Amino acid sequence: MPVRIHLLHTNDVHSELAAFARLVVPLRQLRDLLVAAGECVFTFDIGDHVDTSDPVTQATRGLVNADMLAAAGYDGWVFGNNESLTVAPADWPALLSHAHMPLLCSNLHHAGVTEQTREGQLYPCHGVTLGVFGVTVQYSKLHQAIGAGVSDPVQEAWNRARTLREQGADLVVMLSHLGLREDQSLASAGLPVDVILGGHTHHFLDGGQLSGKTYICQAGKYAIAFGHTILEVALDRQPVLLSARSQLVYVDRTGPPDDLVQSVVRSHRAMADNALASPVATLAVRLEHEVLGESLVVNLLCDQLRAETGADVAICIGGVVAGSFRAGVVRQRDILANCPTPMRAVVCDLTGQELRALVADSLHPSWAARQGFGYGFRGYCVGRLHVSGGRIVWNSGTGAGDGAGPVLHQFFVGHQLVFDDSVYRVALCEYIALGLYSHLFDEEGFRYNSGLLRDVLARGLADSSRVSEARSLRYETFGEVGR
């Protein structure tokens, strides 16, 4: 009679803590029923459970997430890019201590990360040995900037899959925070794994998909659903995988939370509230923000970024900030609410021609109004391009005839016109550099500034001279210059 192995899996919860507490109710019920029937069941999270845009996660440095996974009875965890990039490597051992389960991430290398993390795990199940390992996405420059050791996931996947087979695994499961396209590519290339439980790209793969000889499953995002993948294995002279069936179990968004998980959130919230109430700055007057216009808040962010990086020009988009700051005490919770993105800045050299082309592009209304996605973007519209160390003289093009669009007349860096052949040191928010204009950068052509944009903003708000300087507008309409 065939043996059945049940894999329950979540990915990309992104600190939707209340939703996850509700998800655990049906997950726990299903697991308890299966275990009572004598079935083998394993529960895994495939990364990005953490998201520091949530105040409790931010204040506890991800410990609330680790404790929630432990309370829910998970068997293994893969760090996603949010865990590996927004939780400091020095805090990783604390996460693992609280999680009470193996971290399965073969391409993660750091002090405090155990050898078991890289080797994977062998699980015996009714005569079948299941080998499980994980890999996470690598951002070489950024991981290097923050001191996180993350190696090539593709090479590690091949090495680990083969090694687990050699160690006696009858079936091999890869927990992959690489994204669907990379999972499909590895499967099509013949990676010797039977199942890939994936994440990172937020795909709802109800029913899963077969790529080559490998089944790929992924359970969406935000704790909307969890995956239930069933492996049916024939016990002959050697165990043989007969089939893999996967379905998504969608969660009642109005249902009750799991008591144990909910108690974890409550226990962390009081400590988080105290940490988030700590003062950062005091503003004499309100500092205004608007996404599609020139924002004083983003001007200040750019000014502080330029000062800290020593760049000639600093550039950010309006969409990295969510709102204005009122006069009075600014607290940590206000910084997080108004700048939830985990983005950092990229520092690079650009020619004057490249700089002018970037600014000219951004003047079109459709540029600012487009929806942002990826690279840590947490807003809706990309927003207007903002500069520090520069001045933009432009005309909207309205009233200038049919088909006329915005025109960049002059762009100054300091008090000098930008010349095409000149080279400028530029600090840009990550979304511009690696999302919108990735064609301008090669692997050696830039470096990361290690601090998060919201930390840069907090330091700027604490400097009264920086706050005053932010009120100096950087856009001037052609024909009104000098008035």
Secondary structure, DSSP 8 states (H G I E B T S, - for coil): --EEEEEEEE---TT-HHHHHHHHHHHHHHHHHHHHTT-EEEEEE-S----TTSHHHHHHTTHHHHHHHHHTT-SEE---HHHHHHS-GGGHHHHHHHHTS-B--TTEE-TT--HHHHH-EEEEETTEEEEEEEEE---HHHHHHTT-EE--HHHHHHHHHHHHHHTT-SEEEEEEES-HHHHHHHHHTT-S-SEEEE-SS--B-TT-EEETTEEEEEB-STTSEEEEEEEEEE-SSS-EEEEEEEEEEE--TTS---HHHHHHHHHHHHHHHHHHTSEEEEESS-B---SSS--HHHHHHHHHHHHHHT-SEEEEEGGG----B-SEEEEHHHHHHH-----EEEEEEEEHHHHHHHHHHHTSHHHHHSB--STT--SSB---EEEESEEEEEE--TTS-TT---EEEEEEETTEE--TT-EEEEEEEHIIIIIITGGG--TTSEEEEEEEHHHHHHHHHT-HHHHHHTTS--EEETT-TT-
